């Protein structure tokens, strides 16, 4: 180990381990092959490495291995510095902060490069690049599967991934509080298999129209490609128990399924999407509806087409659907 030892004692050979302060330094400015410099308050004494190693309780082999490896460490440091800018660019791509998995998928899907995730994690720690940590949802902690209360049968039974695109359609509504008291609401429909957001609608109120309009957006964009047994799965919120919502689904030949009462886990993928969106999207500064709609549109485009997902073979939802499910009807 390359060290400078500052000894508070002025005695040449009186070493009190409690007064030793050990510093690791880059290079060998204070270290030679045969002697290690011990600086005291009044004098400089040259001590053989054997004595120094015994005093510091380190092995001589470790000391010499450290000296021999200095060139290799310098090469690795240069390599790490060369990776710094690409990783920082991946981390902030399109303005959304990312963790190590998303950075690995960025390199693969955007740049066509394969990068080891452990390497990315090491460099993120080294350069103090921290991914956003999702806050715990207090409602998930409290929610337990207790009393059954079906207004509509739970057809899904948490079988979110069925290997068929455009069949399992998950929907929900979330709050997006902005600045100066502005409140927005986002309704989405998510494909349970491909994780793609098939339809979304942003409103500044929670009237029934938000859920009805989302169905209209779905049918306009994907009506021709929906599976013949496609169904909407939701919680038991007032929007989805409404007779008008039931009629809207029936008019579009869509089935309906509902989670058990008070059980958010029955619609977990949709809740997960809202969690990622709120962690990654800068919506809290919005002060009017059109501004919020613009950033939601941008984020969902990014989520569907560029944001890789670990459980989708590291691909974005649209690419996953095109490559792995295009032949499934």
N, C-alpha and C positions, 0 to 999 in steps of 0.2 A: 504494500500500500504506500502510495506517495503521500507523505504528510509533512507538515511543519508542526513541531511541538513547541508550544509556548509554556515555559516553566516559570511559575511564580517564585519558586525558591531560587536564591542566588548561589546556593552551594553547587559545586561542579558535579558531584555524583549523588546528591540527595534528591531522589525522585519520589515525590508524593503523588500517587495516582489520582488523588482527589483534586489536585491542583493542575492536572494536565488537561489541555484543551487541544483536540485533534482536528485538523482541517484538511480536507482533500483538495488538492490543487490540480489544475490542468497543466500538462507538460511536466518537465523535470527541472524547473528553475532552481529549486532548492534541494534537488536530489541528484546524487552522483552514483556511479556504479559501485563504489567502494565505501562511501561514507554518507551518513545522514546527518544533516546539520540540526543541532539542538540549540535554539536561541534562548538565552536567559536574559534576565534584566541587566546584567553587568558584563557578561562574557559570552563568547562563542566557543563551544566545545565540539570537536569532531569525534563521533562515536561510531564504532564498527556496526554494520547492519545486524550482526548477531546480537549485540547488546541492545540495540534499538528495538529489534523484534521481540526480544524477551521482555523488555520494559513495557512495550505496547501490547504484549500478549497476542502477537500475530506470528504465523509461521514464516520461516525464511523462504520456503518454496512459493508461498503465496506472494511474498514481496517481489521475488524475481519474476514470477509469472506476470505480475502486474506491469513490471518494467518492459518485459518482452512483448506484451500485448498492446502497448501504447500506439503503435502504428495501425494496428487493426481497429482500435477504438476510434482513431482519427478518421479512418476510411468510413466506418459506420456512421460517425457523426456527420460527415459530408453527405452520405446517402440520406440520412434522416432530414437534413436541411433541404435537400432537393425535393423531398416529398411534402414538405410543409405547405407550400403554396397550393399544390393540387388538392391536398386534403382540406385546406381552408376554403378553397373555391367550391369543392363538393359540399362542404358543411353549409355554406350559405347560398347554394344554388337556388335561384328563383326566390330568394328571400326567406326560405323556410329552413330552420335549423334541423339538423339531423343527428342521429346516433350512428354508431359504427356499422350497424347492419345497412342502414339507408345509404351510407357512404360507399360501402362495398358494392351495393346494387347500382349506385350511380356510376361507378367506374365500369361496371360490367355492361349496363344498358345504354349509357350515354357515350362512354369513351371506348367501349369494347375491350376493356382491360380486366384481367382477373387479379384481384388483390386479396391477400390473406386477411381475414377479419382480425386475427390477433395482432397483426402488424398495425392495422389501423387503430386498434384500441391502445396499443403501446404508444404510438405517435400522438394520439389525442391526449393521453395522460401527460406525455412529455411536453407538449406545446400548450397545455392547459386549455384544450378545446372541450367544452362540456356540452353534452346534449341536454335538451329540456327533459325534466323528469315529470311525468304525469302525476297530477295531484290525485290523491285517493278520493273516490266518490263516496260521500257519507251515506248516500242512499243504498249503495251496494252493500255496505257493511250491515245495514239494518234489514235489508230485504231477505226474507227467508221463505222457502216454499212451505207454506202452512195451509191455510184454508183454500180449498178449491172453489172457484166461482167462475163458471164458463158462461159467457153470453154467446160465444161462438166456439165451436169445438177447436181444440188445439191440435191441428193436423200435423204441425211440424215436429213437435216433441224433440226440439233441439237438433234435429237432423238437418243442419244448415247446408252442409255440402252434400249434394246428391249427384254430382257428376254431370249435371245437365244445366246449361245456361238458360237464363230467362224463365225459370220455373219457380224457384223459391224467391219471393220478392218481399224484403223486409222494409218496414216503414216506421218512422217515428218523427217527433218534433222536438227541437231543442231551442233553448234561449241563447241569444247572442247580445248581451248588454254592451252598449257602446259608451260614448262620452256625453256629458251634459244631459244625462237622463234618457238618452235615446235607447230604445229596446227593439231588437230585431228578433225574428223567429224563423228558423230554418226547418223545412220539411223535406225529407229525402226518401227515396226508394232505392234499396241496395240489393244487388243480386247475391244471394247467399252462397253460391258456388264460386263465381268469378270475383266477388268483392267489388264489382264495378258499381258506381253510382249511376243508375239508369235515369233518374229524374230528380229534380230538386226545385224548390220554390221558396223564395224569401219574402216575408211579409213583415209589416210593422204592427200586426195585431194577430190575435189567436182565434179569429172567427173560423167557422167551419170551412170557409172557402179555401183556407190554406191546404187542407187535406184533399179537397175535391180538385183543386187546381193541379196538385201534384199528380193525381191520377190522369188528368187531361194531358199533362206534359209527358207522362209515361207512354200513353197510347199514341200520342203524336209522334214520338221519337222511335218507339220500339213496338208499336202495336202489331206490325206485320211479322215480327220475329219472336213474339212471345210463345212459350210452350203451350200446347193445347190444354194442359192441366195446371197452368200457372195460377198461383194464388198469392194474395197479400197477407202477410203476417204482421201483426201489430200488438201493442199492449191493449189494455181495456180502457183506454182514455175515451173521453166524451166524444172526440172527433170520430173515432172508429166504431163506436156503438150507435152512432146516429143512423136513423132510417135512411136519410139522404145518402149517407156514405154507402150503406148496404146496397141501395138502388144503383148508385154509380158503378159499383163493382159488377152487379148483375147485368147492367146494360152493356158492359164491356167484356162479358163472359169471363170474369175473374172470380176465382174462389176466395174464401176468406178464412183466416185462422187467427186465433188470439192466444197470447201468453196467459198463464195463470195469473190470478190477481196478485199484484204486489210482487211479482217475480221478474226482475229485470234480466236475469240470466237466460230467460226464454227468448230474449231478443238481443243476445250479447254482441253479435257482430255489428249491429247498428249502433249500439251504445259505444263500442270500441271506436267506430269511425268518428263519432261526435267527440270522443276524448282526444283523438289525434288531431282533429281539425282545430279544436280549441287550444291545444298546445302549440300548434305550428302556425296558425293563421293569425295575423295581427288585426283583429277586428275591434279591439277595445277603444280605438281612437275614432271610430266611425260616428258621425253625428246626423246622418240622414240615410234614407233607405237606398237610394241609387248607389251611394258609395259602398254600402255593405253588399249589395247585390254584385257589384263589380269584383270585389275581392273574393266573394264566395265562388263566383263563376271561374275565376282564375285558379283558385285552390282546387276545385273539383276537376278542372281540366288537367292540372298537374297530378292530382291523386290518381285519376283514371289512366293517364297516358305516360307518365314519367316516374311516378313514385313506386319503386319496386317494393314487393312484399315478400318476406322471407318464406312464408308458407305457400306462395304461388311460384315456386321455383325461381325466386328472386326477380320476378317480372312484374311490371305494372298490370293492373287488371285487364285492360283492353288487349295487351299483347298476350297475356295468358289465355284469354278467351280465343283469340285468333289462332294461336299455335297449338293449343292442347284440346280445345273443345269445339273447334269449328266443324268437326265431323259428327258431333253428337246431336241428335235431333230430339 
